[in-house]
C-alpha cells in the first residue's frame, strides 16, 4: 500500500512531470515504453523523498523535522548573539 504523501505526489503536477521524464528516460534505456504505472512506482521508490525535500521543504517527515530541530538547537547553543557597540 502506498503512503499518503506518495499518493498526494501523484496529484502534484510537477511531480507527475518528473515521473513522465523518468518514464521517458527509462523507456529510452530499454527500447520500449515502460508505462506510467511502472515509472511512477520506480520514481516514487528512488527519487520521491529527495524531490519532496527540495520542492516541498515545509512538508517534512517527522524523522527529518526532528533532526532539523536538533540541528537548530545545537547551532544556536554554539553561537552566542553578538551585540553592536553603542
PyMOL commands that place a pseudoatom at each C-alpha (Angstrom):
pseudoatom trace, name=CA, resn=UNK, resi=1, chain=A, elem=C, hetatm=0, pos=[0.000, 0.000, 0.000]
pseudoatom trace, name=CA, resn=UNK, resi=2, chain=A, elem=C, hetatm=0, pos=[1.210, 3.484, -0.886]
pseudoatom trace, name=CA, resn=UNK, resi=3, chain=A, elem=C, hetatm=0, pos=[1.761, 6.095, 1.796]
pseudoatom trace, name=CA, resn=UNK, resi=4, chain=A, elem=C, hetatm=0, pos=[-0.477, 9.160, 1.909]
pseudoatom trace, name=CA, resn=UNK, resi=5, chain=A, elem=C, hetatm=0, pos=[2.322, 11.562, 0.941]
pseudoatom trace, name=CA, resn=UNK, resi=6, chain=A, elem=C, hetatm=0, pos=[3.181, 9.487, -2.132]
pseudoatom trace, name=CA, resn=UNK, resi=7, chain=A, elem=C, hetatm=0, pos=[-0.465, 9.378, -3.165]
pseudoatom trace, name=CA, resn=UNK, resi=8, chain=A, elem=C, hetatm=0, pos=[-0.522, 13.175, -2.906]
pseudoatom trace, name=CA, resn=UNK, resi=9, chain=A, elem=C, hetatm=0, pos=[2.572, 13.366, -5.105]
pseudoatom trace, name=CA, resn=UNK, resi=10, chain=A, elem=C, hetatm=0, pos=[0.680, 11.613, -7.898]
pseudoatom trace, name=CA, resn=UNK, resi=11, chain=A, elem=C, hetatm=0, pos=[-1.768, 14.536, -7.826]
pseudoatom trace, name=CA, resn=UNK, resi=12, chain=A, elem=C, hetatm=0, pos=[1.044, 17.125, -7.939]
pseudoatom trace, name=CA, resn=UNK, resi=13, chain=A, elem=C, hetatm=0, pos=[1.538, 18.445, -11.475]
pseudoatom trace, name=CA, resn=UNK, resi=14, chain=A, elem=C, hetatm=0, pos=[5.296, 18.991, -11.088]
pseudoatom trace, name=CA, resn=UNK, resi=15, chain=A, elem=C, hetatm=0, pos=[5.815, 15.523, -9.624]
pseudoatom trace, name=CA, resn=UNK, resi=16, chain=A, elem=C, hetatm=0, pos=[3.865, 13.957, -12.489]
pseudoatom trace, name=CA, resn=UNK, resi=17, chain=A, elem=C, hetatm=0, pos=[6.091, 15.879, -14.935]
pseudoatom trace, name=CA, resn=UNK, resi=18, chain=A, elem=C, hetatm=0, pos=[9.124, 14.372, -13.201]
pseudoatom trace, name=CA, resn=UNK, resi=19, chain=A, elem=C, hetatm=0, pos=[7.580, 10.896, -13.362]
pseudoatom trace, name=CA, resn=UNK, resi=20, chain=A, elem=C, hetatm=0, pos=[6.904, 11.335, -17.080]
pseudoatom trace, name=CA, resn=UNK, resi=21, chain=A, elem=C, hetatm=0, pos=[10.502, 12.471, -17.589]
pseudoatom trace, name=CA, resn=UNK, resi=22, chain=A, elem=C, hetatm=0, pos=[11.669, 9.395, -15.669]
pseudoatom trace, name=CA, resn=UNK, resi=23, chain=A, elem=C, hetatm=0, pos=[9.349, 7.254, -17.822]
pseudoatom trace, name=CA, resn=UNK, resi=24, chain=A, elem=C, hetatm=0, pos=[10.880, 8.674, -20.997]
pseudoatom trace, name=CA, resn=UNK, resi=25, chain=A, elem=C, hetatm=0, pos=[14.487, 8.184, -19.818]
pseudoatom trace, name=CA, resn=UNK, resi=26, chain=A, elem=C, hetatm=0, pos=[13.949, 4.636, -18.595]
pseudoatom trace, name=CA, resn=UNK, resi=27, chain=A, elem=C, hetatm=0, pos=[11.942, 3.730, -21.717]
pseudoatom trace, name=CA, resn=UNK, resi=28, chain=A, elem=C, hetatm=0, pos=[14.760, 5.017, -23.930]
pseudoatom trace, name=CA, resn=UNK, resi=29, chain=A, elem=C, hetatm=0, pos=[17.264, 2.905, -21.983]
pseudoatom trace, name=CA, resn=UNK, resi=30, chain=A, elem=C, hetatm=0, pos=[15.428, -0.347, -22.610]
pseudoatom trace, name=CA, resn=UNK, resi=31, chain=A, elem=C, hetatm=0, pos=[13.967, 0.454, -26.020]
pseudoatom trace, name=CA, resn=UNK, resi=32, chain=A, elem=C, hetatm=0, pos=[10.239, 0.417, -25.254]
pseudoatom trace, name=CA, resn=UNK, resi=33, chain=A, elem=C, hetatm=0, pos=[7.646, 2.277, -23.203]
pseudoatom trace, name=CA, resn=UNK, resi=34, chain=A, elem=C, hetatm=0, pos=[7.640, 1.139, -19.583]
pseudoatom trace, name=CA, resn=UNK, resi=35, chain=A, elem=C, hetatm=0, pos=[4.289, 2.793, -18.868]
pseudoatom trace, name=CA, resn=UNK, resi=36, chain=A, elem=C, hetatm=0, pos=[3.242, 5.310, -16.251]
pseudoatom trace, name=CA, resn=UNK, resi=37, chain=A, elem=C, hetatm=0, pos=[2.485, 2.776, -13.524]
pseudoatom trace, name=CA, resn=UNK, resi=38, chain=A, elem=C, hetatm=0, pos=[5.952, 1.211, -13.681]
pseudoatom trace, name=CA, resn=UNK, resi=39, chain=A, elem=C, hetatm=0, pos=[7.646, 4.592, -13.998]
pseudoatom trace, name=CA, resn=UNK, resi=40, chain=A, elem=C, hetatm=0, pos=[5.713, 6.078, -11.096]
pseudoatom trace, name=CA, resn=UNK, resi=41, chain=A, elem=C, hetatm=0, pos=[6.461, 3.132, -8.809]
pseudoatom trace, name=CA, resn=UNK, resi=42, chain=A, elem=C, hetatm=0, pos=[10.151, 3.291, -9.661]
pseudoatom trace, name=CA, resn=UNK, resi=43, chain=A, elem=C, hetatm=0, pos=[10.331, 7.096, -9.308]
pseudoatom trace, name=CA, resn=UNK, resi=44, chain=A, elem=C, hetatm=0, pos=[8.418, 7.092, -6.019]
pseudoatom trace, name=CA, resn=UNK, resi=45, chain=A, elem=C, hetatm=0, pos=[10.761, 4.466, -4.606]
pseudoatom trace, name=CA, resn=UNK, resi=46, chain=A, elem=C, hetatm=0, pos=[14.020, 6.011, -5.838]
pseudoatom trace, name=CA, resn=UNK, resi=47, chain=A, elem=C, hetatm=0, pos=[13.514, 9.765, -6.067]
pseudoatom trace, name=CA, resn=UNK, resi=48, chain=A, elem=C, hetatm=0, pos=[10.372, 10.976, -4.284]
pseudoatom trace, name=CA, resn=UNK, resi=49, chain=A, elem=C, hetatm=0, pos=[11.985, 11.606, -0.882]
pseudoatom trace, name=CA, resn=UNK, resi=50, chain=A, elem=C, hetatm=0, pos=[14.731, 13.803, -2.312]
pseudoatom trace, name=CA, resn=UNK, resi=51, chain=A, elem=C, hetatm=0, pos=[12.236, 15.536, -4.607]
pseudoatom trace, name=CA, resn=UNK, resi=52, chain=A, elem=C, hetatm=0, pos=[9.931, 16.354, -1.687]
pseudoatom trace, name=CA, resn=UNK, resi=53, chain=A, elem=C, hetatm=0, pos=[12.806, 17.679, 0.426]
pseudoatom trace, name=CA, resn=UNK, resi=54, chain=A, elem=C, hetatm=0, pos=[13.808, 20.021, -2.382]
pseudoatom trace, name=CA, resn=UNK, resi=55, chain=A, elem=C, hetatm=0, pos=[10.403, 21.072, -3.722]
pseudoatom trace, name=CA, resn=UNK, resi=56, chain=A, elem=C, hetatm=0, pos=[8.312, 20.845, -0.547]
pseudoatom trace, name=CA, resn=UNK, resi=57, chain=A, elem=C, hetatm=0, pos=[10.670, 21.848, 2.278]
pseudoatom trace, name=CA, resn=UNK, resi=58, chain=A, elem=C, hetatm=0, pos=[7.794, 22.789, 4.616]
pseudoatom trace, name=CA, resn=UNK, resi=59, chain=A, elem=C, hetatm=0, pos=[6.342, 19.283, 4.384]
pseudoatom trace, name=CA, resn=UNK, resi=60, chain=A, elem=C, hetatm=0, pos=[8.946, 17.269, 6.234]
pseudoatom trace, name=CA, resn=UNK, resi=61, chain=A, elem=C, hetatm=0, pos=[8.546, 13.824, 7.636]
pseudoatom trace, name=CA, resn=UNK, resi=62, chain=A, elem=C, hetatm=0, pos=[8.590, 13.589, 11.406]
pseudoatom trace, name=CA, resn=UNK, resi=63, chain=A, elem=C, hetatm=0, pos=[12.065, 11.993, 11.350]
pseudoatom trace, name=CA, resn=UNK, resi=64, chain=A, elem=C, hetatm=0, pos=[13.616, 14.720, 9.226]
pseudoatom trace, name=CA, resn=UNK, resi=65, chain=A, elem=C, hetatm=0, pos=[11.910, 17.535, 11.129]
pseudoatom trace, name=CA, resn=UNK, resi=66, chain=A, elem=C, hetatm=0, pos=[13.185, 16.231, 14.459]
pseudoatom trace, name=CA, resn=UNK, resi=67, chain=A, elem=C, hetatm=0, pos=[16.711, 16.066, 13.006]
pseudoatom trace, name=CA, resn=UNK, resi=68, chain=A, elem=C, hetatm=0, pos=[16.310, 19.632, 11.799]
pseudoatom trace, name=CA, resn=UNK, resi=69, chain=A, elem=C, hetatm=0, pos=[15.136, 20.782, 15.217]
pseudoatom trace, name=CA, resn=UNK, resi=70, chain=A, elem=C, hetatm=0, pos=[18.130, 19.103, 16.867]
pseudoatom trace, name=CA, resn=UNK, resi=71, chain=A, elem=C, hetatm=0, pos=[20.482, 20.816, 14.416]
pseudoatom trace, name=CA, resn=UNK, resi=72, chain=A, elem=C, hetatm=0, pos=[18.928, 24.233, 15.096]
pseudoatom trace, name=CA, resn=UNK, resi=73, chain=A, elem=C, hetatm=0, pos=[19.218, 23.729, 18.848]
pseudoatom trace, name=CA, resn=UNK, resi=74, chain=A, elem=C, hetatm=0, pos=[22.847, 22.630, 18.599]
pseudoatom trace, name=CA, resn=UNK, resi=75, chain=A, elem=C, hetatm=0, pos=[23.715, 25.522, 16.293]
pseudoatom trace, name=CA, resn=UNK, resi=76, chain=A, elem=C, hetatm=0, pos=[22.051, 28.176, 18.456]
pseudoatom trace, name=CA, resn=UNK, resi=77, chain=A, elem=C, hetatm=0, pos=[23.798, 26.851, 21.554]
pseudoatom trace, name=CA, resn=UNK, resi=78, chain=A, elem=C, hetatm=0, pos=[27.208, 27.188, 19.890]
pseudoatom trace, name=CA, resn=UNK, resi=79, chain=A, elem=C, hetatm=0, pos=[26.881, 30.718, 18.540]
pseudoatom trace, name=CA, resn=UNK, resi=80, chain=A, elem=C, hetatm=0, pos=[26.211, 33.462, 21.074]
pseudoatom trace, name=CA, resn=UNK, resi=81, chain=A, elem=C, hetatm=0, pos=[24.381, 36.542, 19.919]
pseudoatom trace, name=CA, resn=UNK, resi=82, chain=A, elem=C, hetatm=0, pos=[26.616, 39.476, 19.224]
pseudoatom trace, name=CA, resn=UNK, resi=83, chain=A, elem=C, hetatm=0, pos=[25.549, 42.971, 20.118]
pseudoatom trace, name=CA, resn=UNK, resi=84, chain=A, elem=C, hetatm=0, pos=[26.590, 46.116, 18.318]
pseudoatom trace, name=CA, resn=UNK, resi=85, chain=A, elem=C, hetatm=0, pos=[28.719, 48.581, 20.306]
pseudoatom trace, name=CA, resn=UNK, resi=86, chain=A, elem=C, hetatm=0, pos=[26.894, 51.779, 21.311]
for i in range(1, 86): cmd.bond("trace and resi %d" % i, "trace and resi %d" % (i + 1))
show_as sticks, trace
zoom trace
